[in-house]
Amino acid sequence: MSMRTSTRLIDGVAIVDCSGRITLGEGSVILRDTVRDLLAKGQKRILLNLGDVTYIDSSGIGELVSAFTTVRNQGGELKLLNLTKKVHDLLQITKLYTVFDVKDDEAAAVKAFN
């Protein structure tokens, strides 16, 4: 199953609902293009909802870091929402859990953007 995204706006925050696999190739390209499109439209507050992501490989992790860096360099904020246990564990192992602002509750995550 490849990755799919859909984007919705709540209180000025772009919530990107991701589902499927974020892997080398199509999955990471979709994520990259989605984030770049949002930035191009001036949307600098981005929340990636990873609740339906079934698998993420090292390339996918790299793409998350790249998206985070790109958004921050343009004066924006990127947060992660609803990590699955697999993705959570992967971020812990790679010590990236401390890099990302990770939330479990969508309403609280939207409010966390200042």
HUJOQUI-V498818 format. One record per pair of residues at least 6 apart in sequence whose C-alpha atoms are under 8 Angstrom apart, sorted by the first residue. I is the first residue (numbers start at 1). GAP is how many residues later the second one is. D is the distance in Angstrom with one decimal. If there is no record, write none. Layout:
BEGIN
i->(I,I)
gap->(GAP,GAP)
d->(D,D)
END
This chain:
BEGIN
i->(1,1,2,2,2,2,2,3,3,3,3,3,3,3,3,3,4,4,4,4,4,5,5,5,5,5,5,5,6,6,6,7,7,7,7,8,8,8,9,10,11,12,13,13,13,13,13,13,14,14,14,14,14,15,15,15,15,16,16,16,16,17,17,17,17,17,18,18,18,18,18,18,19,19,19,19,19,20,20,20,20,21,21,21,21,21,22,22,22,22,22,22,22,22,23,23,23,23,23,23,24,24,24,24,27,28,28,28,31,32,32,35,35,35,38,39,44,44,44,44,44,44,45,45,45,45,46,46,46,46,47,47,47,47,47,47,48,48,48,48,49,49,49,49,50,50,50,50,50,51,51,51,51,52,53,54,55,55,56,67,68,68,68,71,71,72,77,78,78,79,79,79,79,79,80,80,80,80,81,81,81,81,81,81,82,82,82,82,83,83,88,91,103)
gap->(19,20,18,19,20,24,25,15,16,17,18,19,23,24,27,50,14,15,16,23,26,11,12,13,14,25,26,29,10,11,12,7,8,9,10,6,7,8,6,100,99,33,30,32,33,34,97,100,24,29,31,32,33,31,32,33,34,30,31,32,33,31,32,33,34,35,30,31,32,33,34,35,31,32,33,34,35,32,33,34,35,6,32,33,34,35,6,9,31,33,34,35,37,38,32,33,34,35,36,37,33,34,35,36,33,31,32,35,32,31,35,11,32,36,6,32,27,30,31,32,33,34,31,32,33,68,30,31,32,33,31,32,33,34,62,63,30,31,32,33,31,32,33,34,30,31,32,33,34,30,31,32,33,32,31,30,31,32,31,11,9,10,32,6,7,6,36,22,23,21,22,23,24,30,20,21,22,23,21,22,23,24,25,28,20,21,22,23,19,21,9,6,6)
d->(5.9,6.7,5.6,5.7,7.8,7.2,6.3,7.0,5.6,4.3,5.1,6.2,7.4,5.1,7.3,8.0,5.8,5.3,6.4,7.9,7.6,6.3,5.4,4.6,6.4,7.7,7.8,7.9,5.7,5.3,6.9,6.5,5.5,4.4,6.2,5.8,5.3,6.6,6.0,7.4,7.4,7.3,7.7,5.1,5.9,7.0,6.5,7.8,7.8,7.0,6.2,4.9,6.1,6.0,4.7,6.0,6.7,7.3,6.1,4.9,5.8,6.4,4.8,6.7,7.9,7.9,7.1,5.9,5.4,7.4,6.3,6.2,6.9,7.4,4.4,4.6,7.2,6.4,4.8,5.4,7.0,6.2,5.8,5.6,4.8,5.8,5.5,7.8,7.3,6.3,4.7,6.6,7.8,4.9,7.7,5.7,5.2,7.5,5.8,5.0,7.2,7.9,5.1,6.5,7.4,7.0,5.5,5.9,7.4,6.8,6.6,8.0,6.6,8.0,7.3,7.3,6.7,7.6,7.1,4.3,6.2,7.9,5.7,5.1,6.2,7.1,7.9,6.2,4.8,6.5,5.7,4.9,5.7,6.7,7.7,7.8,7.4,6.3,4.9,5.9,6.1,4.6,5.9,7.6,7.1,6.0,5.6,5.4,7.1,7.1,4.7,5.5,5.8,7.7,7.3,7.8,7.5,7.4,6.8,7.9,7.6,5.7,7.9,6.0,6.5,7.4,7.6,7.9,7.7,6.3,5.1,6.0,7.5,7.8,6.9,6.2,4.8,6.2,5.8,4.8,5.6,7.2,6.9,7.4,8.0,6.5,4.9,7.2,7.9,7.4,7.5,4.8,5.8)
END
